[in-house]
Amino acid sequence: MQNRSVMKRHAALVDQMAETLGIDLEELTMRGGLGIDEISDAVLSCTACSNPEACQSWLGEHKEGAEHTPDYCRNSEMFQRLRKAGTD
């Protein structure tokens, strides 16, 4: 099981990635387009990343926003689906 600080770090990375892509996780959850379990799964998937420092750096370089996640993002498919859902 992951320790609390690792989980918090990756939860923040998932949240920052969503914001960078223009995805409002809270709004999607309230509208029923995203379940709490899916967010939890995304955070767990993120904890399996071998290089979260690269993600943090990428996010720092894309403060103005981005169309896509970096290629190595373990949650790319989910983020693209949510991004599309947010524009429908």
PDB file with one MODEL, atoms N, CA, C and O in Angstrom:
MODEL        1
ATOM      1  N   MET A   1       0.837  -1.191   0.000  1.00  0.00           N
ATOM      2  CA  MET A   1       0.000   0.000   0.000  1.00  0.00           C
ATOM      3  C   MET A   1       0.880   1.252   0.000  1.00  0.00           C
ATOM      4  O   MET A   1       1.912   1.302   0.669  1.00  0.00           O
ATOM      5  N   GLN A   2       0.455   2.248  -0.755  1.00  0.00           N
ATOM      6  CA  GLN A   2       1.214   3.487  -0.866  1.00  0.00           C
ATOM      7  C   GLN A   2       1.116   4.290   0.426  1.00  0.00           C
ATOM      8  O   GLN A   2       0.089   4.259   1.105  1.00  0.00           O
ATOM      9  N   ASN A   3       2.184   5.006   0.764  1.00  0.00           N
ATOM     10  CA  ASN A   3       2.091   5.840   1.955  1.00  0.00           C
ATOM     11  C   ASN A   3       1.338   7.125   1.630  1.00  0.00           C
ATOM     12  O   ASN A   3       1.148   7.481   0.467  1.00  0.00           O
ATOM     13  N   ARG A   4       0.923   7.796   2.667  1.00  0.00           N
ATOM     14  CA  ARG A   4       0.058   8.966   2.532  1.00  0.00           C
ATOM     15  C   ARG A   4       0.692  10.077   1.690  1.00  0.00           C
ATOM     16  O   ARG A   4       0.010  10.680   0.861  1.00  0.00           O
ATOM     17  N   SER A   5       1.961  10.352   1.884  1.00  0.00           N
ATOM     18  CA  SER A   5       2.599  11.441   1.134  1.00  0.00           C
ATOM     19  C   SER A   5       2.679  11.122  -0.360  1.00  0.00           C
ATOM     20  O   SER A   5       2.528  12.019  -1.189  1.00  0.00           O
ATOM     21  N   VAL A   6       2.914   9.864  -0.710  1.00  0.00           N
ATOM     22  CA  VAL A   6       2.938   9.465  -2.123  1.00  0.00           C
ATOM     23  C   VAL A   6       1.555   9.650  -2.729  1.00  0.00           C
ATOM     24  O   VAL A   6       1.425  10.177  -3.834  1.00  0.00           O
ATOM     25  N   MET A   7       0.534   9.223  -2.021  1.00  0.00           N
ATOM     26  CA  MET A   7      -0.837   9.363  -2.521  1.00  0.00           C
ATOM     27  C   MET A   7      -1.199  10.839  -2.710  1.00  0.00           C
ATOM     28  O   MET A   7      -1.793  11.210  -3.722  1.00  0.00           O
ATOM     29  N   LYS A   8      -0.845  11.667  -1.747  1.00  0.00           N
ATOM     30  CA  LYS A   8      -1.142  13.098  -1.857  1.00  0.00           C
ATOM     31  C   LYS A   8      -0.413  13.729  -3.043  1.00  0.00           C
ATOM     32  O   LYS A   8      -0.983  14.541  -3.772  1.00  0.00           O
ATOM     33  N   ARG A   9       0.845  13.350  -3.228  1.00  0.00           N
ATOM     34  CA  ARG A   9       1.620  13.900  -4.336  1.00  0.00           C
ATOM     35  C   ARG A   9       0.975  13.546  -5.665  1.00  0.00           C
ATOM     36  O   ARG A   9       0.844  14.403  -6.540  1.00  0.00           O
ATOM     37  N   HIS A  10       0.573  12.300  -5.823  1.00  0.00           N
ATOM     38  CA  HIS A  10       0.012  11.870  -7.101  1.00  0.00           C
ATOM     39  C   HIS A  10      -1.419  12.378  -7.283  1.00  0.00           C
ATOM     40  O   HIS A  10      -1.847  12.619  -8.412  1.00  0.00           O
ATOM     41  N   ALA A  11      -2.151  12.539  -6.207  1.00  0.00           N
ATOM     42  CA  ALA A  11      -3.478  13.154  -6.311  1.00  0.00           C
ATOM     43  C   ALA A  11      -3.328  14.589  -6.824  1.00  0.00           C
ATOM     44  O   ALA A  11      -4.123  15.052  -7.642  1.00  0.00           O
ATOM     45  N   ALA A  12      -2.304  15.282  -6.334  1.00  0.00           N
ATOM     46  CA  ALA A  12      -2.055  16.654  -6.794  1.00  0.00           C
ATOM     47  C   ALA A  12      -1.646  16.659  -8.263  1.00  0.00           C
ATOM     48  O   ALA A  12      -2.066  17.540  -9.013  1.00  0.00           O
ATOM     49  N   LEU A  13      -0.829  15.686  -8.689  1.00  0.00           N
ATOM     50  CA  LEU A  13      -0.429  15.613 -10.092  1.00  0.00           C
ATOM     51  C   LEU A  13      -1.633  15.358 -10.998  1.00  0.00           C
ATOM     52  O   LEU A  13      -1.752  15.972 -12.059  1.00  0.00           O
ATOM     53  N   VAL A  14      -2.516  14.463 -10.588  1.00  0.00           N
ATOM     54  CA  VAL A  14      -3.727  14.185 -11.370  1.00  0.00           C
ATOM     55  C   VAL A  14      -4.574  15.454 -11.466  1.00  0.00           C
ATOM     56  O   VAL A  14      -5.068  15.793 -12.541  1.00  0.00           O
ATOM     57  N   ASP A  15      -4.738  16.144 -10.359  1.00  0.00           N
ATOM     58  CA  ASP A  15      -5.532  17.367 -10.353  1.00  0.00           C
ATOM     59  C   ASP A  15      -4.896  18.450 -11.230  1.00  0.00           C
ATOM     60  O   ASP A  15      -5.592  19.128 -11.985  1.00  0.00           O
ATOM     61  N   GLN A  16      -3.579  18.610 -11.130  1.00  0.00           N
ATOM     62  CA  GLN A  16      -2.885  19.606 -11.942  1.00  0.00           C
ATOM     63  C   GLN A  16      -2.955  19.262 -13.428  1.00  0.00           C
ATOM     64  O   GLN A  16      -3.103  20.152 -14.266  1.00  0.00           O
ATOM     65  N   MET A  17      -2.849  17.981 -13.755  1.00  0.00           N
ATOM     66  CA  MET A  17      -2.935  17.571 -15.159  1.00  0.00           C
ATOM     67  C   MET A  17      -4.327  17.908 -15.696  1.00  0.00           C
ATOM     68  O   MET A  17      -4.464  18.429 -16.804  1.00  0.00           O
ATOM     69  N   ALA A  18      -5.353  17.609 -14.905  1.00  0.00           N
ATOM     70  CA  ALA A  18      -6.715  17.926 -15.335  1.00  0.00           C
ATOM     71  C   ALA A  18      -6.859  19.431 -15.572  1.00  0.00           C
ATOM     72  O   ALA A  18      -7.401  19.848 -16.596  1.00  0.00           O
ATOM     73  N   GLU A  19      -6.380  20.236 -14.641  1.00  0.00           N
ATOM     74  CA  GLU A  19      -6.472  21.691 -14.800  1.00  0.00           C
ATOM     75  C   GLU A  19      -5.730  22.158 -16.042  1.00  0.00           C
ATOM     76  O   GLU A  19      -6.223  23.015 -16.776  1.00  0.00           O
ATOM     77  N   THR A  20      -4.552  21.603 -16.280  1.00  0.00           N
ATOM     78  CA  THR A  20      -3.752  21.977 -17.447  1.00  0.00           C
ATOM     79  C   THR A  20      -4.489  21.667 -18.742  1.00  0.00           C
ATOM     80  O   THR A  20      -4.345  22.377 -19.736  1.00  0.00           O
ATOM     81  N   LEU A  21      -5.281  20.598 -18.719  1.00  0.00           N
ATOM     82  CA  LEU A  21      -6.037  20.195 -19.907  1.00  0.00           C
ATOM     83  C   LEU A  21      -7.406  20.860 -19.979  1.00  0.00           C
ATOM     84  O   LEU A  21      -8.177  20.596 -20.902  1.00  0.00           O
ATOM     85  N   GLY A  22      -7.712  21.717 -19.014  1.00  0.00           N
ATOM     86  CA  GLY A  22      -8.995  22.411 -19.004  1.00  0.00           C
ATOM     87  C   GLY A  22     -10.148  21.546 -18.524  1.00  0.00           C
ATOM     88  O   GLY A  22     -11.301  21.781 -18.885  1.00  0.00           O
ATOM     89  N   ILE A  23      -9.837  20.550 -17.714  1.00  0.00           N
ATOM     90  CA  ILE A  23     -10.852  19.629 -17.203  1.00  0.00           C
ATOM     91  C   ILE A  23     -11.158  19.986 -15.753  1.00  0.00           C
ATOM     92  O   ILE A  23     -10.251  20.081 -14.925  1.00  0.00           O
ATOM     93  N   ASP A  24     -12.419  20.181 -15.455  1.00  0.00           N
ATOM     94  CA  ASP A  24     -12.860  20.472 -14.091  1.00  0.00           C
ATOM     95  C   ASP A  24     -13.373  19.169 -13.479  1.00  0.00           C
ATOM     96  O   ASP A  24     -14.528  18.794 -13.684  1.00  0.00           O
ATOM     97  N   LEU A  25     -12.516  18.484 -12.733  1.00  0.00           N
ATOM     98  CA  LEU A  25     -12.886  17.192 -12.155  1.00  0.00           C
ATOM     99  C   LEU A  25     -14.080  17.305 -11.213  1.00  0.00           C
ATOM    100  O   LEU A  25     -14.947  16.431 -11.200  1.00  0.00           O
ATOM    101  N   GLU A  26     -14.128  18.366 -10.436  1.00  0.00           N
ATOM    102  CA  GLU A  26     -15.235  18.548  -9.492  1.00  0.00           C
ATOM    103  C   GLU A  26     -16.561  18.705 -10.245  1.00  0.00           C
ATOM    104  O   GLU A  26     -17.557  18.080  -9.880  1.00  0.00           O
ATOM    105  N   GLU A  27     -16.575  19.524 -11.277  1.00  0.00           N
ATOM    106  CA  GLU A  27     -17.795  19.738 -12.059  1.00  0.00           C
ATOM    107  C   GLU A  27     -18.247  18.441 -12.733  1.00  0.00           C
ATOM    108  O   GLU A  27     -19.430  18.101 -12.702  1.00  0.00           O
ATOM    109  N   LEU A  28     -17.304  17.719 -13.342  1.00  0.00           N
ATOM    110  CA  LEU A  28     -17.654  16.453 -13.983  1.00  0.00           C
ATOM    111  C   LEU A  28     -18.207  15.447 -12.983  1.00  0.00           C
ATOM    112  O   LEU A  28     -19.130  14.696 -13.297  1.00  0.00           O
ATOM    113  N   THR A  29     -17.653  15.435 -11.801  1.00  0.00           N
ATOM    114  CA  THR A  29     -18.139  14.522 -10.761  1.00  0.00           C
ATOM    115  C   THR A  29     -19.557  14.905 -10.348  1.00  0.00           C
ATOM    116  O   THR A  29     -20.420  14.039 -10.204  1.00  0.00           O
ATOM    117  N   MET A  30     -19.798  16.194 -10.159  1.00  0.00           N
ATOM    118  CA  MET A  30     -21.136  16.642  -9.744  1.00  0.00           C
ATOM    119  C   MET A  30     -22.174  16.371 -10.832  1.00  0.00           C
ATOM    120  O   MET A  30     -23.334  16.098 -10.523  1.00  0.00           O
ATOM    121  N   ARG A  31     -21.771  16.443 -12.098  1.00  0.00           N
ATOM    122  CA  ARG A  31     -22.696  16.171 -13.205  1.00  0.00           C
ATOM    123  C   ARG A  31     -22.876  14.679 -13.459  1.00  0.00           C
ATOM    124  O   ARG A  31     -23.712  14.288 -14.274  1.00  0.00           O
ATOM    125  N   GLY A  32     -22.107  13.846 -12.775  1.00  0.00           N
ATOM    126  CA  GLY A  32     -22.220  12.407 -12.950  1.00  0.00           C
ATOM    127  C   GLY A  32     -21.381  11.858 -14.086  1.00  0.00           C
ATOM    128  O   GLY A  32     -21.525  10.690 -14.449  1.00  0.00           O
ATOM    129  N   GLY A  33     -20.501  12.679 -14.657  1.00  0.00           N
ATOM    130  CA  GLY A  33     -19.655  12.231 -15.758  1.00  0.00           C
ATOM    131  C   GLY A  33     -18.372  11.567 -15.305  1.00  0.00           C
ATOM    132  O   GLY A  33     -17.588  11.085 -16.123  1.00  0.00           O
ATOM    133  N   LEU A  34     -18.159  11.543 -13.995  1.00  0.00           N
ATOM    134  CA  LEU A  34     -16.943  10.974 -13.441  1.00  0.00           C
ATOM    135  C   LEU A  34     -17.231  10.505 -12.033  1.00  0.00           C
ATOM    136  O   LEU A  34     -17.792  11.240 -11.221  1.00  0.00           O
ATOM    137  N   GLY A  35     -16.848   9.284 -11.753  1.00  0.00           N
ATOM    138  CA  GLY A  35     -17.071   8.738 -10.416  1.00  0.00           C
ATOM    139  C   GLY A  35     -15.847   8.884  -9.529  1.00  0.00           C
ATOM    140  O   GLY A  35     -14.720   8.965 -10.016  1.00  0.00           O
ATOM    141  N   ILE A  36     -16.078   8.915  -8.230  1.00  0.00           N
ATOM    142  CA  ILE A  36     -14.990   8.997  -7.256  1.00  0.00           C
ATOM    143  C   ILE A  36     -14.036   7.823  -7.444  1.00  0.00           C
ATOM    144  O   ILE A  36     -12.822   7.982  -7.316  1.00  0.00           O
ATOM    145  N   ASP A  37     -14.581   6.640  -7.747  1.00  0.00           N
ATOM    146  CA  ASP A  37     -13.729   5.468  -7.963  1.00  0.00           C
ATOM    147  C   ASP A  37     -12.796   5.673  -9.141  1.00  0.00           C
ATOM    148  O   ASP A  37     -11.650   5.226  -9.108  1.00  0.00           O
ATOM    149  N   GLU A  38     -13.270   6.343 -10.182  1.00  0.00           N
ATOM    150  CA  GLU A  38     -12.428   6.588 -11.354  1.00  0.00           C
ATOM    151  C   GLU A  38     -11.287   7.546 -11.007  1.00  0.00           C
ATOM    152  O   GLU A  38     -10.165   7.374 -11.482  1.00  0.00           O
ATOM    153  N   ILE A  39     -11.569   8.540 -10.192  1.00  0.00           N
ATOM    154  CA  ILE A  39     -10.512   9.448  -9.753  1.00  0.00           C
ATOM    155  C   ILE A  39      -9.503   8.686  -8.898  1.00  0.00           C
ATOM    156  O   ILE A  39      -8.294   8.850  -9.063  1.00  0.00           O
ATOM    157  N   SER A  40      -9.998   7.861  -7.995  1.00  0.00           N
ATOM    158  CA  SER A  40      -9.108   7.047  -7.158  1.00  0.00           C
ATOM    159  C   SER A  40      -8.236   6.135  -8.004  1.00  0.00           C
ATOM    160  O   SER A  40      -7.039   5.998  -7.751  1.00  0.00           O
ATOM    161  N   ASP A  41      -8.840   5.513  -9.010  1.00  0.00           N
ATOM    162  CA  ASP A  41      -8.077   4.638  -9.905  1.00  0.00           C
ATOM    163  C   ASP A  41      -7.004   5.425 -10.662  1.00  0.00           C
ATOM    164  O   ASP A  41      -5.898   4.928 -10.875  1.00  0.00           O
ATOM    165  N   ALA A  42      -7.335   6.653 -11.067  1.00  0.00           N
ATOM    166  CA  ALA A  42      -6.364   7.482 -11.775  1.00  0.00           C
ATOM    167  C   ALA A  42      -5.181   7.824 -10.867  1.00  0.00           C
ATOM    168  O   ALA A  42      -4.032   7.805 -11.309  1.00  0.00           O
ATOM    169  N   VAL A  43      -5.459   8.132  -9.612  1.00  0.00           N
ATOM    170  CA  VAL A  43      -4.384   8.436  -8.667  1.00  0.00           C
ATOM    171  C   VAL A  43      -3.520   7.192  -8.447  1.00  0.00           C
ATOM    172  O   VAL A  43      -2.292   7.282  -8.437  1.00  0.00           O
ATOM    173  N   LEU A  44      -4.151   6.043  -8.273  1.00  0.00           N
ATOM    174  CA  LEU A  44      -3.381   4.802  -8.100  1.00  0.00           C
ATOM    175  C   LEU A  44      -2.532   4.503  -9.327  1.00  0.00           C
ATOM    176  O   LEU A  44      -1.380   4.090  -9.199  1.00  0.00           O
ATOM    177  N   SER A  45      -3.088   4.708 -10.504  1.00  0.00           N
ATOM    178  CA  SER A  45      -2.337   4.502 -11.733  1.00  0.00           C
ATOM    179  C   SER A  45      -1.144   5.456 -11.784  1.00  0.00           C
ATOM    180  O   SER A  45      -0.049   5.068 -12.193  1.00  0.00           O
ATOM    181  N   CYS A  46      -1.356   6.675 -11.378  1.00  0.00           N
ATOM    182  CA  CYS A  46      -0.294   7.677 -11.359  1.00  0.00           C
ATOM    183  C   CYS A  46       0.827   7.266 -10.399  1.00  0.00           C
ATOM    184  O   CYS A  46       1.998   7.515 -10.684  1.00  0.00           O
ATOM    185  N   THR A  47       0.490   6.649  -9.280  1.00  0.00           N
ATOM    186  CA  THR A  47       1.527   6.239  -8.326  1.00  0.00           C
ATOM    187  C   THR A  47       2.456   5.184  -8.912  1.00  0.00           C
ATOM    188  O   THR A  47       3.565   4.993  -8.413  1.00  0.00           O
ATOM    189  N   ALA A  48       2.016   4.496  -9.966  1.00  0.00           N
ATOM    190  CA  ALA A  48       2.856   3.482 -10.608  1.00  0.00           C
ATOM    191  C   ALA A  48       3.829   4.101 -11.616  1.00  0.00           C
ATOM    192  O   ALA A  48       4.648   3.391 -12.199  1.00  0.00           O
ATOM    193  N   CYS A  49       3.745   5.395 -11.820  1.00  0.00           N
ATOM    194  CA  CYS A  49       4.647   6.085 -12.747  1.00  0.00           C
ATOM    195  C   CYS A  49       6.068   6.036 -12.182  1.00  0.00           C
ATOM    196  O   CYS A  49       6.290   6.263 -10.993  1.00  0.00           O
ATOM    197  N   SER A  50       7.004   5.740 -13.049  1.00  0.00           N
ATOM    198  CA  SER A  50       8.392   5.635 -12.608  1.00  0.00           C
ATOM    199  C   SER A  50       9.113   6.988 -12.558  1.00  0.00           C
ATOM    200  O   SER A  50      10.232   7.073 -12.052  1.00  0.00           O
ATOM    201  N   ASN A  51       8.479   8.042 -13.080  1.00  0.00           N
ATOM    202  CA  ASN A  51       9.163   9.326 -13.119  1.00  0.00           C
ATOM    203  C   ASN A  51       8.203  10.505 -12.913  1.00  0.00           C
ATOM    204  O   ASN A  51       7.971  11.285 -13.837  1.00  0.00           O
ATOM    205  N   PRO A  52       7.650  10.634 -11.710  1.00  0.00           N
ATOM    206  CA  PRO A  52       6.730  11.752 -11.473  1.00  0.00           C
ATOM    207  C   PRO A  52       7.412  13.118 -11.581  1.00  0.00           C
ATOM    208  O   PRO A  52       6.741  14.128 -11.795  1.00  0.00           O
ATOM    209  N   GLU A  53       8.742  13.156 -11.433  1.00  0.00           N
ATOM    210  CA  GLU A  53       9.456  14.419 -11.573  1.00  0.00           C
ATOM    211  C   GLU A  53       9.323  14.965 -13.001  1.00  0.00           C
ATOM    212  O   GLU A  53       9.223  16.176 -13.198  1.00  0.00           O
ATOM    213  N   ALA A  54       9.320  14.067 -13.994  1.00  0.00           N
ATOM    214  CA  ALA A  54       9.139  14.498 -15.386  1.00  0.00           C
ATOM    215  C   ALA A  54       7.757  15.108 -15.566  1.00  0.00           C
ATOM    216  O   ALA A  54       7.605  16.103 -16.275  1.00  0.00           O
ATOM    217  N   CYS A  55       6.770  14.531 -14.943  1.00  0.00           N
ATOM    218  CA  CYS A  55       5.407  15.062 -15.018  1.00  0.00           C
ATOM    219  C   CYS A  55       5.345  16.446 -14.378  1.00  0.00           C
ATOM    220  O   CYS A  55       4.779  17.377 -14.950  1.00  0.00           O
ATOM    221  N   GLN A  56       5.921  16.573 -13.208  1.00  0.00           N
ATOM    222  CA  GLN A  56       5.933  17.864 -12.518  1.00  0.00           C
ATOM    223  C   GLN A  56       6.611  18.919 -13.385  1.00  0.00           C
ATOM    224  O   GLN A  56       6.145  20.056 -13.463  1.00  0.00           O
ATOM    225  N   SER A  57       7.699  18.547 -14.029  1.00  0.00           N
ATOM    226  CA  SER A  57       8.408  19.468 -14.919  1.00  0.00           C
ATOM    227  C   SER A  57       7.535  19.829 -16.126  1.00  0.00           C
ATOM    228  O   SER A  57       7.450  20.999 -16.501  1.00  0.00           O
ATOM    229  N   TRP A  58       6.891  18.835 -16.732  1.00  0.00           N
ATOM    230  CA  TRP A  58       6.019  19.063 -17.885  1.00  0.00           C
ATOM    231  C   TRP A  58       4.885  20.007 -17.503  1.00  0.00           C
ATOM    232  O   TRP A  58       4.560  20.929 -18.251  1.00  0.00           O
ATOM    233  N   LEU A  59       4.291  19.777 -16.348  1.00  0.00           N
ATOM    234  CA  LEU A  59       3.207  20.649 -15.892  1.00  0.00           C
ATOM    235  C   LEU A  59       3.702  22.082 -15.710  1.00  0.00           C
ATOM    236  O   LEU A  59       2.997  23.036 -16.039  1.00  0.00           O
ATOM    237  N   GLY A  60       4.920  22.227 -15.184  1.00  0.00           N
ATOM    238  CA  GLY A  60       5.495  23.561 -15.025  1.00  0.00           C
ATOM    239  C   GLY A  60       5.720  24.266 -16.348  1.00  0.00           C
ATOM    240  O   GLY A  60       5.638  25.491 -16.427  1.00  0.00           O
ATOM    241  N   GLU A  61       6.001  23.500 -17.379  1.00  0.00           N
ATOM    242  CA  GLU A  61       6.227  24.062 -18.715  1.00  0.00           C
ATOM    243  C   GLU A  61       4.927  24.353 -19.461  1.00  0.00           C
ATOM    244  O   GLU A  61       4.949  25.013 -20.500  1.00  0.00           O
ATOM    245  N   HIS A  62       3.802  23.872 -18.947  1.00  0.00           N
ATOM    246  CA  HIS A  62       2.513  24.040 -19.631  1.00  0.00           C
ATOM    247  C   HIS A  62       1.476  24.745 -18.745  1.00  0.00           C
ATOM    248  O   HIS A  62       0.294  24.403 -18.755  1.00  0.00           O
ATOM    249  N   LYS A  63       1.940  25.717 -17.995  1.00  0.00           N
ATOM    250  CA  LYS A  63       1.029  26.450 -17.102  1.00  0.00           C
ATOM    251  C   LYS A  63      -0.084  27.154 -17.864  1.00  0.00           C
ATOM    252  O   LYS A  63      -1.155  27.409 -17.314  1.00  0.00           O
ATOM    253  N   GLU A  64       0.171  27.468 -19.138  1.00  0.00           N
ATOM    254  CA  GLU A  64      -0.842  28.147 -19.959  1.00  0.00           C
ATOM    255  C   GLU A  64      -1.885  27.179 -20.491  1.00  0.00           C
ATOM    256  O   GLU A  64      -2.887  27.602 -21.069  1.00  0.00           O
ATOM    257  N   GLY A  65      -1.659  25.882 -20.301  1.00  0.00           N
ATOM    258  CA  GLY A  65      -2.605  24.873 -20.761  1.00  0.00           C
ATOM    259  C   GLY A  65      -1.997  23.974 -21.821  1.00  0.00           C
ATOM    260  O   GLY A  65      -0.917  24.245 -22.345  1.00  0.00           O
ATOM    261  N   ALA A  66      -2.701  22.912 -22.125  1.00  0.00           N
ATOM    262  CA  ALA A  66      -2.230  21.956 -23.124  1.00  0.00           C
ATOM    263  C   ALA A  66      -3.424  21.221 -23.715  1.00  0.00           C
ATOM    264  O   ALA A  66      -4.487  21.135 -23.101  1.00  0.00           O
ATOM    265  N   GLU A  67      -3.231  20.703 -24.898  1.00  0.00           N
ATOM    266  CA  GLU A  67      -4.267  19.925 -25.587  1.00  0.00           C
ATOM    267  C   GLU A  67      -4.221  18.451 -25.199  1.00  0.00           C
ATOM    268  O   GLU A  67      -5.252  17.779 -25.179  1.00  0.00           O
ATOM    269  N   HIS A  68      -3.019  17.946 -24.890  1.00  0.00           N
ATOM    270  CA  HIS A  68      -2.817  16.530 -24.612  1.00  0.00           C
ATOM    271  C   HIS A  68      -1.856  16.359 -23.454  1.00  0.00           C
ATOM    272  O   HIS A  68      -1.065  17.250 -23.145  1.00  0.00           O
ATOM    273  N   THR A  69      -1.936  15.208 -22.824  1.00  0.00           N
ATOM    274  CA  THR A  69      -0.978  14.837 -21.789  1.00  0.00           C
ATOM    275  C   THR A  69       0.354  14.496 -22.449  1.00  0.00           C
ATOM    276  O   THR A  69       0.406  14.306 -23.664  1.00  0.00           O
ATOM    277  N   PRO A  70       1.427  14.417 -21.673  1.00  0.00           N
ATOM    278  CA  PRO A  70       2.667  13.894 -22.248  1.00  0.00           C
ATOM    279  C   PRO A  70       2.464  12.418 -22.600  1.00  0.00           C
ATOM    280  O   PRO A  70       1.596  11.754 -22.032  1.00  0.00           O
ATOM    281  N   ASP A  71       3.255  11.915 -23.525  1.00  0.00           N
ATOM    282  CA  ASP A  71       3.105  10.537 -24.005  1.00  0.00           C
ATOM    283  C   ASP A  71       3.174   9.501 -22.897  1.00  0.00           C
ATOM    284  O   ASP A  71       2.516   8.464 -22.981  1.00  0.00           O
ATOM    285  N   TYR A  72       3.947   9.761 -21.879  1.00  0.00           N
ATOM    286  CA  TYR A  72       4.154   8.771 -20.818  1.00  0.00           C
ATOM    287  C   TYR A  72       3.066   8.766 -19.748  1.00  0.00           C
ATOM    288  O   TYR A  72       3.120   7.946 -18.831  1.00  0.00           O
ATOM    289  N   CYS A  73       2.090   9.650 -19.840  1.00  0.00           N
ATOM    290  CA  CYS A  73       1.049   9.724 -18.812  1.00  0.00           C
ATOM    291  C   CYS A  73       0.227   8.442 -18.784  1.00  0.00           C
ATOM    292  O   CYS A  73      -0.303   8.007 -19.806  1.00  0.00           O
ATOM    293  N   ARG A  74       0.130   7.859 -17.624  1.00  0.00           N
ATOM    294  CA  ARG A  74      -0.599   6.606 -17.450  1.00  0.00           C
ATOM    295  C   ARG A  74      -2.113   6.810 -17.502  1.00  0.00           C
ATOM    296  O   ARG A  74      -2.865   5.838 -17.575  1.00  0.00           O
ATOM    297  N   ASN A  75      -2.563   8.057 -17.466  1.00  0.00           N
ATOM    298  CA  ASN A  75      -3.990   8.361 -17.495  1.00  0.00           C
ATOM    299  C   ASN A  75      -4.414   9.113 -18.756  1.00  0.00           C
ATOM    300  O   ASN A  75      -5.465   9.754 -18.777  1.00  0.00           O
ATOM    301  N   SER A  76      -3.600   9.033 -19.798  1.00  0.00           N
ATOM    302  CA  SER A  76      -3.879   9.778 -21.029  1.00  0.00           C
ATOM    303  C   SER A  76      -5.271   9.510 -21.587  1.00  0.00           C
ATOM    304  O   SER A  76      -5.997  10.443 -21.928  1.00  0.00           O
ATOM    305  N   GLU A  77      -5.638   8.249 -21.678  1.00  0.00           N
ATOM    306  CA  GLU A  77      -6.944   7.906 -22.258  1.00  0.00           C
ATOM    307  C   GLU A  77      -8.084   8.503 -21.446  1.00  0.00           C
ATOM    308  O   GLU A  77      -9.032   9.043 -22.017  1.00  0.00           O
ATOM    309  N   MET A  78      -8.006   8.415 -20.130  1.00  0.00           N
ATOM    310  CA  MET A  78      -9.062   8.977 -19.292  1.00  0.00           C
ATOM    311  C   MET A  78      -9.146  10.489 -19.488  1.00  0.00           C
ATOM    312  O   MET A  78     -10.236  11.037 -19.649  1.00  0.00           O
ATOM    313  N   PHE A  79      -7.998  11.159 -19.474  1.00  0.00           N
ATOM    314  CA  PHE A  79      -8.015  12.610 -19.627  1.00  0.00           C
ATOM    315  C   PHE A  79      -8.574  13.029 -20.985  1.00  0.00           C
ATOM    316  O   PHE A  79      -9.323  14.003 -21.061  1.00  0.00           O
ATOM    317  N   GLN A  80      -8.231  12.326 -22.040  1.00  0.00           N
ATOM    318  CA  GLN A  80      -8.761  12.680 -23.358  1.00  0.00           C
ATOM    319  C   GLN A  80     -10.272  12.458 -23.413  1.00  0.00           C
ATOM    320  O   GLN A  80     -11.003  13.258 -23.997  1.00  0.00           O
ATOM    321  N   ARG A  81     -10.731  11.376 -22.806  1.00  0.00           N
ATOM    322  CA  ARG A  81     -12.173  11.111 -22.759  1.00  0.00           C
ATOM    323  C   ARG A  81     -12.886  12.225 -21.977  1.00  0.00           C
ATOM    324  O   ARG A  81     -13.925  12.720 -22.413  1.00  0.00           O
ATOM    325  N   LEU A  82     -12.338  12.612 -20.844  1.00  0.00           N
ATOM    326  CA  LEU A  82     -12.960  13.657 -20.024  1.00  0.00           C
ATOM    327  C   LEU A  82     -12.906  15.011 -20.729  1.00  0.00           C
ATOM    328  O   LEU A  82     -13.842  15.806 -20.634  1.00  0.00           O
ATOM    329  N   ARG A  83     -11.832  15.261 -21.418  1.00  0.00           N
ATOM    330  CA  ARG A  83     -11.711  16.528 -22.159  1.00  0.00           C
ATOM    331  C   ARG A  83     -12.781  16.601 -23.244  1.00  0.00           C
ATOM    332  O   ARG A  83     -13.411  17.641 -23.440  1.00  0.00           O
ATOM    333  N   LYS A  84     -12.977  15.496 -23.938  1.00  0.00           N
ATOM    334  CA  LYS A  84     -14.023  15.435 -24.962  1.00  0.00           C
ATOM    335  C   LYS A  84     -15.405  15.597 -24.332  1.00  0.00           C
ATOM    336  O   LYS A  84     -16.256  16.311 -24.862  1.00  0.00           O
ATOM    337  N   ALA A  85     -15.622  14.932 -23.202  1.00  0.00           N
ATOM    338  CA  ALA A  85     -16.916  15.030 -22.519  1.00  0.00           C
ATOM    339  C   ALA A  85     -17.204  16.457 -22.065  1.00  0.00           C
ATOM    340  O   ALA A  85     -18.357  16.889 -22.045  1.00  0.00           O
ATOM    341  N   GLY A  86     -16.165  17.174 -21.708  1.00  0.00           N
ATOM    342  CA  GLY A  86     -16.339  18.548 -21.261  1.00  0.00           C
ATOM    343  C   GLY A  86     -16.685  19.507 -22.374  1.00  0.00           C
ATOM    344  O   GLY A  86     -17.201  20.595 -22.117  1.00  0.00           O
ATOM    345  N   THR A  87     -16.408  19.120 -23.614  1.00  0.00           N
ATOM    346  CA  THR A  87     -16.709  19.994 -24.743  1.00  0.00           C
ATOM    347  C   THR A  87     -17.998  19.601 -25.454  1.00  0.00           C
ATOM    348  O   THR A  87     -18.457  20.312 -26.348  1.00  0.00           O
ATOM    349  N   ASP A  88     -18.578  18.482 -25.062  1.00  0.00           N
ATOM    350  CA  ASP A  88     -19.835  18.038 -25.697  1.00  0.00           C
ATOM    351  C   ASP A  88     -21.029  18.828 -25.209  1.00  0.00           C
ATOM    352  O   ASP A  88     -22.154  18.579 -25.643  1.00  0.00           O
TER     353      ASP A  88
ENDMDL
END
